[in-house]
């Protein structure tokens, strides 16, 4: 009989709140007992999945008595079990079961005990193989269609055995597999006109057994998403606590851009911008009856100015661009919890026209070449580029068919609402990526149209936190050669108003890149899904 030896994870919760019953009265112990039919033997290491009513997810493995133990917040949960088992090295069975409406609340003084009754399905003999065919189907009217050589993988949900194959020119792929329950994954990424077209699907619970009809293909319907090659990888804006506890230091802001595609990306210029109003808890001059008056106008109000590169920028696949927004110096020499931005590979906003006279703009470290200095086209009032340290609507763009100088010097693009106070109409077709940041503890107002960012990312400033993009787990794990280089057990998540904010992939992107892995980040055009609040700036790792 196949043994399930998960020594490091038995009875351990993979995703947990790091406190126990004594520390937090809102945490309870739940014990889930698996009941097998007949005289089926109990085994340790069977995964039990637990899902909460608000989408939170936990996993725990059973002990030798078939009990999985969880430490979880109060709430209503659903437990699910899917176990594939091989008996006498030949006969394959599947055991499944679900328990709904599990109530975990403060009225329970001891461990809450529930049971899940499992049903048995005979899959067949493991010494017999099952033939299965998949047909890839692309969305109607999509930019691309089926082609030869697209990678498709299937993984056995119990044994983790993974099989890989590539499609024919008709988008067909065939496998010969052992009986069992499988998950099929397809990740097809292509580039055209500086955009990344991603076609992705994952289909679970594919049960292959002796009665499988191999003559009928399984259709894998791909979903198309379009994003730019260059994305915002990390935004560090809120500063850090001072060493003496007297307050916070916020002149160390930076942003990291990243080529998230598989092809070289080249732009005539890279520009930065923020939308008016600069803080999310201000409704601004553009809200009429609760609605932004420019939503369908093809522009956003860019406030104060646009920092920009003075030359074209080329980034190879997986290459990043660190831009210091204030001072490209070693800030840790004064404040130990800050960041070191004195790096010859970094870029910096350092205006040569003396338009930025605020004291936070200091001469860059001498190691940084002048070719990495960002200029700025500034308008409106003030001695600095207006950039919120708590909640900007921040975006990157390139001036397609124009130049930063032409846009900055024009007076025809001033908004009627603000006039020469400080905002200009910036063409949304120029925008490559954006992130709508919301301020914790306040009522917030959207500034971006959904076409730029349909969600928002909550942020707590002054604590040394950053907003970091989540890893696209399926796309990253599908990359050839990544398996032995990816680092898991991500530990840099935080809590916002008592709710966990972390990378749901569990992959430590920074450590994985240092280990030689290639990372693909999520880009769903929704910052709620794409970003999490990181407990420290990634440049400190």
N, C-alpha and C positions, 0 to 999 in steps of 0.2 A: 504494500500500500504506500502511495506517495505521501511523504510526511511534509508538513508545512512548518518550516523552521524559520520563524521571524524573531530571532533571539532579542534583537534590539528594540522590537516594537510590540512584543506581546504585552497585552494589557496596558499599553501606553497610548496616550492620546496624541495623535499627530498634530492636530491643530487645537490648541488649548488656550484658555485664559490662564496666565501664570499666577494663579493664586489658589488656595485651598479653602475648605469649608471654614476653618478657623479664622482665616484672614478676611473672607468676604462672605457675609451671610446670604448673599444672593446667588451663591454657587452651591449646587447640590450634586450628590453622587447618584448615578444611574447605573444599574446592573442589568444587562440584557442577556437572558438565558436562551440558548438555541435548543429547540426541541426537534429532533430528527424522527422520521417515521420508522416504525419497527425497531429492529435491533441494530440500527446503524451506529457505528462507533463514533463517540465524541473525539474531536481532534483539536489541538491547540493551533493558534495562528490564523483562524478564519476571520476575515475582515468583516466588520459590521459598520455600516455607514449610517450616520445620523444627520438629519436635515431639520433645521429649525424653521419656524413659521416666517421669519424675516430673511431667509436665504442662507443663514450661517450653516457651515458644514463641518462635521467631525468624523474621524475614523478611529476605530480601536479594534484590536485583535483579541480573540478569545483565549482564555487559559485552558488548561487540560480538562476542566469541567464544562467547557462550552459557554463560559460567561465572559462577556466583554464589558469593561467598566469605563465609564465616562465621568469626568468632572465638568459640569456645564452650567450655564446661567439658567435661571427660571424661564420657563416657556413651554410651548407645545412642540413636540418633535415627532418625526417619523423615522423608524428604523428599517433598513433594507439590507438583505443578505443575498449574495449570489456566490455560491461555492461550486467549483468544478473539482471532482475527485476521481482518482483512478484506483480501482480495486484490483489487487493481485497483478498489478502492472499491465492489465489488459482491458478491464471493463471501465468505461468512463460514465460517470453520473454527474448530474447537476442538481444542487439543492438551492431552492429559492424561497424567500419569505419576506413579508412586509408587516410591520405593526404601525398603525397610524394613531393619531390623537393621544400620544404619550404626554401626560401632564406632569411637569416638574415644577413644584411650587413650594412656598414657604411652610405649608401645613405638614410637610413630610419631615420628620425629625431624623430618620435614619435613611440608609440607602434605599432608593426606590428600585423595586424589582419588577421587571416585566419579562414576558417570554414571547418568542417569535416561533411560530409553528412553520416548519419547512416542508415543502413538497419535493418529491424526488422525480427526476426525469432521466431515463436511461438514454445516453448519447450514442453508444456503440462501442466497438472494440478499437483500442488504440493501435492495434496492429493492422487495421484497415484504414485507408485514407479517404478523404472526402474532397471531391473536386468542386471548386466554387469559382464563378465568373462574376466580375464587376463591370458595369458600364458607366463611364463618367458622362454626366450631362451638364452642360454649361447654361447659364441663364440666357433666355432669349434676348437678342439685341446686345449682348455683351461685346466688349472690345476684342476678346479672344475666344477661341474654341478649342476643341480637342486636337491633340497632336501626339506624335509618337514620343515615348521616353519620359512620360510623367510618372513620378514615383508614387506608388501606392503601398501602404503597409497595413498588415493585419496583426493584431496582438492577442494572444490567448489571455483572457481575463484572469485565469487562475494561475497558469504556469509562467506567464509573462514571455512565453515563446513568441518571437517576432519574425514574421515572414515579409519580405519585400520583393516587389516586382515592378516592371514598368509597362506602360500602356502601348498598344499598337497605334497605328495612325488613326484608327477609328475610335480610340479611347476605351479599348477593351483590355482587361488584364485578368489573368487566370492564376489560381493558386491550387496546390494540392496540400491539404492540411490534415492534422489529426482531428478527431472529433472533439468538440468543445465549444465554449462561448467566446466569441471574438469581437474586437472593435476594429473597424476599418477607418483609416485616416488618409486624407489626400491634402497636400499643400502644394499648390501651383502658383508661383509668383513670377510675374513678367513686368517688364518696364517699357513704357512708351511715353514720349513727350514729357519727360521728367516726372511722370507719375508711376506709382507702383500699383499694379492690378493683382489683387490676391484672390485666388479661388480656393476655398477651403471647405472641407466637410469632415465631420466625424460621426460615424454611425455605430452605435453600440448594440449589445445584446443580439448579435448574429449567432444563432445556435446551429452548429453544423453537426449532424448525426447521420446514422446509416440510412435514414429515410430521406435524406436531402435530395432535392431535385436539381441536379447539376445542369440541366438543360435550360433553366431559366436564370438569366443574369440578375444580379442585384443592382438596381440603379442607385448610383451615388450622385445626388443632386448637389452641385457646387454652388456656393454663395459668393457673389462678387463684392469686393470692397475696393475702393480707390483711395489712395493716399499719395502724398508727395514722397519723393525719395528722401528728402531731408526732414527730420522731425525734431521736436523739442524733447530731449531725453531727460533733462533735469533742470529745475528752476530753484535756485537757492537765493532767497530774497529777504528773509525775515531776521537775519543776523543771529547773534548768539549772546549768552549771558557774559557779562564782564567778570573777570576773575575775583574782584573784590565784592561782588554781589550788589554793586551800586546801580545796576541797570543793564542795558543791552548795548551791543556794538553792531551797527548796521551798515558800515561802509565797506563790506566784503562781499557784496552780491555778485553772483555769476549765473550764467546759463550755459548748458551744454547742448549743442546740436549734434545730430547723428545721422549718418547715411544708413537708412534702414533697408535699403534695397540690395540687390545682387549685382548692380552695375555702377560704374563710375558716375558721379553726379557733378556737373559743372554749371555754375551760374555766373552771369556777368557781375552780379553783386548780391550780397546778403544784407538785408536791412532788418532793423528791429523796430517794433512799435507797440504802443499801448492805446487802449480805447478810453475815451472820456465817458464817465468820470473815472478818476484813477483808483478810487476805492469802491468796493462792491456794495457797501452799505449806503451809498448815495444814489438816489434815483436819477439825478442829472437833468439836463435840459432837453433830453430827447425822448422822454417818456410821456406819452399822451394817453390818458385813460388806461394806464397800466400796460401800454404796448409801445415798443420802440418804433419811432416814426420812420426809421431808415431800414427796417427789416427787409423790405423788398426793393430797395433802391439801388442795390449793387455797390454800396460803399459803407464804411464805418468811420466814425470820427476819431482820427488819430490825433492824440493830444501832445502838444509841446515840441515835438521834433522826431526825427528818424535817424538814429545812428546807423552807419552803413560802412561796409568795407570799401576800400579805395581801389581795389583790384578784383578781378574775377576769382572765384573760389572753386576749388576742385576737392571733393572728398571721395575716397575709395570706399567700396562696400565695408561697412563696419567701422569706418573711421569717424572720429568725433572732433568737434570744434568747441573748445572752451573759451568763452568770452567773459572777461571781467568787466563788470558794469561800472565800477568805481575806480579801484586801484589795483593794478597788477603787481602786488608786492606780497611779501610774506607777512600776513596779518597775525600769524600765530606768535611772532616775536613780541607782540604787545598783548594779545589776548589769546590764551592757550587753547580756547575752545573754538577759535575761528579757523580759517583755511589759509593755505599757502598758495598764492596765485602768482608767485615769481617763477615762471616756467617759460622757457624759450619757445615752447610749442603753443602757448596760449595767445589769445587775442585780447585787446583791451580798448575800451572807449576812452580815447585820449585826443581831444579836439585840438587841432593846430591853429584854429582861428580865434582862440580865446573866448569862445561863446559860453564855455562852461567854467565859471569862475567860483563855483561853490568849493568849500574847503575839502569836500570828500574826494574830489578829483586830484589825485597826486601823481607825480611823475612815475611811469612804469619802471619796473626793475630793468637794469641795463641789459639783462640777458634777452629781453624781448625785442625782436627786430622791428624797425619802424614800419615795415610792410604789414605788420600785424596790428597797426593802430587803426581803429575805427574813427572815421570822421563823423560829423553830425550836421544835418540840415535842421536848424532850430527856428522856431517861430513862437509867438506869444511872449509871455512874461516869465521872469524868474532867471536864476543863475545856474539852473541845473535842468537836466532832462527829467520831466515829471514821471516818476516810476514808483508805484506803491510798494511798500515793504510788507504789506499785509494781504493785499487782494487785487492784484492787477488783472486786467484782461490783456494778456501779453500775446504777441504774435510775431512771426518772422515772415518776410516777404522778399520778393525781387521785383524791380521796376520793369516789367515786361513792356518793351517798346518805348521806354522812356529812360530817364536817369534820376537818381536821388536829387541831384542839383536842380533839375527842371521842376520836379514836384515841389521841392522845398521853396523855390523862389517864386512860384506862381501864387497869385492872389485870387485866381478864378475858382480855386478849390476850397476856399474858406467856407465853413458851415454857416448857415443863416442863424442858427441858434446861438453860437458863441462868437461869430465874427472873428475879429483879430485877438480875442482873448486867448485862443490857443488850440483850436482844432481844425483839421482839414479833412476833406472827403477823400479817403483812400480806397481805391478800387479793390473790391473783394477778390477779383480774379487774380490779383497779384499775390494774395496771401498763400503761403505754403503750409503753415501750421499755426495753431493757436491753442491757448489754454485759458479757460475762464476760472479764475481763482476766487473762491468765496471765503469770507472772513468768519471764523468761528465765533459764536456768541452774539451774532447780529442778524437782523433781517437783511437779506441780500437781494440784489437786483441784477438780472441778466443784462449783458452788454453785447455779447456776440449773437449774431443770427445762428440758427441751428446748422447751417451749412459750414460754419467754421468750427463750432463746438456746441454740440447739442446737450452737453452736461455741464458739470462744474466740479472743481476739486476743493474740498475744505482744507483750510490751512491755519495753523497756530503760529504766530510770529514770535520772535525774540528768544526762541528756545534752542536755536541751532539746527532746527529741522529743515528739510527740503521737500519739494514735490518731485518724485521720481517716477518715471514711466514703468508700467508693469511689463513683464516678459510675456511674449506670445509663446506659451508652453508648447503647443502642438507644432508650430512652425520651427521653433528652436530645436526641439527634440528630433525633428525630422531631418535635420541637417547631417549629412554624412560626416562621420568622425567626431561628432559632438558628445556621444554617449559617455566616454571616459573623461571628458573635460568639464562637464557641467557640475556645478557645486550647488547642493540643495540645502535644506534646513535654514532658510532665510530668517534672520533674527533682527532686522532693522525696522520692523513695523512699529506703529504707535497706536495710541487710542485717541479718538476725538469724541468728546461728549459720551465716554463710556463704550464706544463702539470701535472695534478693531479696524485699523487702517493699515493694510499690508499688501504685499505682492501675492496674489492668490496662487501664482504658479509654484511658489515655494523655492524658486531658483534664485540664488544669489548672483545677480548679473555681473556685478563688479568682480567678484572672486572668480566667476566662470571665465570672464574675458582675460583676467590675469593668468588663468590656467590654459589659455589657448583656444577657448570656445568662441564660436560665432553666435551672437545673440540677435534675435529678431524681437522687436518690441511690439506690443499691442498698439494698434492705431485704428480704433473704431469711430473716430470723430466724436468721442464722448469722454470727457475727462473724468467723469464719475467712474467709468470702467477702466480707463487707461492709466490713471495715476493713483499713487498712494502717498501718504505723508511718511517720510523717512526720518528715523530718529537721529541721524546725523548726515551731514553733507557727504556725498560719495567720495569727494576728493580727500576726505580724512581717512578713508579705509586703508 
